[in-house]
Amino acid sequence: MPEQPPPLVLDPAGADHHAEHRELHARGPATQVDILGVTAWSVSDPALLKSLLTSPDVSKDPRAHWPAFAETAPAWPLALWVAVTNMFTAYGGDHRRLRRMVAPAFSARRIAALQPVIESIVADLLDDLAARPADEPVDLREHVAYPLPITVISRLMGVPEVHTPEFRAAVDGVFDTTLTVEQATQNTRTLYKWLDALIEAKRVTPADDLTSALIMARDEEGAGDALTHEELRDTLLLVISAGYETTVNVIDQAITTLLTHPAQLAHVREGRASWADVVEETLRHEPAVKHLPLRYAVRDIPLPDGQVIPQGDPILASYAAANRHPTWHGESTDTFDATRPMKDHLAFGHGIHFCLGAPLARLEVGTVLRRLFDRFPGVEIAVPVGELRPVASLISNGHREVPVRLGGDRG
């Protein structure tokens, strides 16, 4: 068996994730890493990762398959990522039951019905931008990337928009991997207080939204697969938080890439690539999530290089590193190319946990890009590329701000 080097300590602030990806590649298909004090097997080889993501020998249920869960979770800043009871951490029949209750909200028909809503929201956001002075820098992450997915998911879930600033701050805390255990614990309390209030409000005054539908399913007498209160609350947390934070990052990364690689924008404007091409290449090149904790070995898992992931060991899906693995996309893997014929990626996961919201995210990002660059053809980045700061996270992959100048030509 190959000798395992000391675990690679992942930077909680995610200051240089590309350097970490290269180090993961150099260490082989899977290697041990330290993720805020927990040792896990980071898998960055796409073939191996896809195999593990579809294997019955890999679980997402820490209570059943991570022996160290009970002693580790209370003292781990990322406890919420593994302690929730929803389809994100479910295994087998529980996962199928929980996913089945949420899936109708993301059907092709429901997503198609949201298109005019998304078009209207984007138009309003761009109108607000157009009212600003042409030479005044504006942060597109704050004024476009954030408000669109927050508004869409709020409407889908029936979240009163007056509460979204408080909700947003708490969700941002979930993805901030620089928080202390105490800060993360307090942030979780805030989220649960907010979600409990939402559940109670919707129970008293239901509406045509997913939150009301889940509450109704939970409260039905004799429903053998109904949600428990914890499952209901954690399902709302998963859908609401994942429904906006990840999309924010893809919008951010797509805009930033096009503004810092004008030849790629020219491909679209001159018909060599479509906005859908840009969306897919962004998902490959700079996915919204870098590493996603955690999965667990149900039994010993032999690896192709002779190593073995022992039963009960945590596994970290390193999606961003896998997307850029040289065995998948060759020597040009680090290059953004909207004309790339094969843009396969793992940005939305793989297998039974594939993201339900993928079609909605694609629709939102594509709509923003099309309308933004049509309305503001002269938009340009307002700072040197090296001054763009990553968000403080080893999970979330975006920038703290995306300052631009919109230009005098407003479409």
ABEGO torsion letter per residue (X at the ends): XBBBBBBBBBBAAGABAAAAAAAAAAAEABBBBBBGGBBBBBBABAAAAAAAAABAABBABAAAABAAAAAAAAABAAAAAAABBBAAABBEAAAAAAAAAAAAAABAAAAAAAAAAAAAAAAAAAAAAAABBAABBBBAAAAAAAAAAAAAAAAAAGBBAAAAAAAAAAAAAAABAABBAAAAAAAAAAAAAAAAAAAAAAAABBBBBAAAAAAAAAABBGBAABBBAAAAAAAAAAAAAAAAAAAAAAAAAAAAAAAABAAAAAAAAAGABBAAAAAAAAAAABBABABBOBBBBABBBBBAAGBBBBBGBBBBBBAAAAAABAAAAEAAAABBBAABABABBAAAEBEAABBAAAAAAAAAAAAAAAAAAAABAABBBABBAAABBBBBBAABBBBABBBBBAEABAX
